[in-house]
C-alpha cells in the first residue's frame, strides 16, 4: 500500500473515531442532565479510550504523511492536510483528502461545542452543590459579645473535611 493510501485509510479511521467520540459525548450530556454518577464514570472510561485511539491514529497519520512527503522529496514539520492538498496531483485523491478534511473539521466543531456545553453543565452542578453545602454549614461562632455576634454560614472552602 502506498503512503498516500495509508494516509487516506488513517483519515477514514479518524473520521470514524471522531464519530464515536461525538456519540459518546452526546450520551455523556444525557447522563449529566440525569445526574447519573455511575453512568458518568463508565462513559468517562469510554471517552478516554476513544481519545487514546484518536491520538494513536493521529500519530499514524503524521508518520504516513512524513513517509509520503519523503517519497516526494519534501521535508516538513507541519504534516497538515492542507499541505497534502497543495502537493497532491491526483484529482481523485485530492478530492478524497478534501472530503475527509471537511468531515473531520465538522466533527471536531461539533465535539468542541458539546464539550463546552458539558463543561457548563458540570460547572452549574458544582455551583449548586457548593450552594447547598454552604446553606447547611454554620460558621464557627465569633468570639465576643454584642449585637454584631450573629450566626454566619461558611463557604465550602472553609469547611473542614
Buried (B, 14 or more C-beta within 10 A) or exposed (E): EEBBEBBBBBBBBBBEBBBBBBEBBBBBBEBBEEEEEEBBEEBEEBBEEBEEBBEEBBEBBBBBBBBBBEEBEEEEEEBEBEBBBEBBEEEEBBEBBBEBBEBBEEBEEBBEEBBEEBEEBEEEEEEEEEEEBBEEEEBEEEEEEEEEEEEEEBEBEEEEE
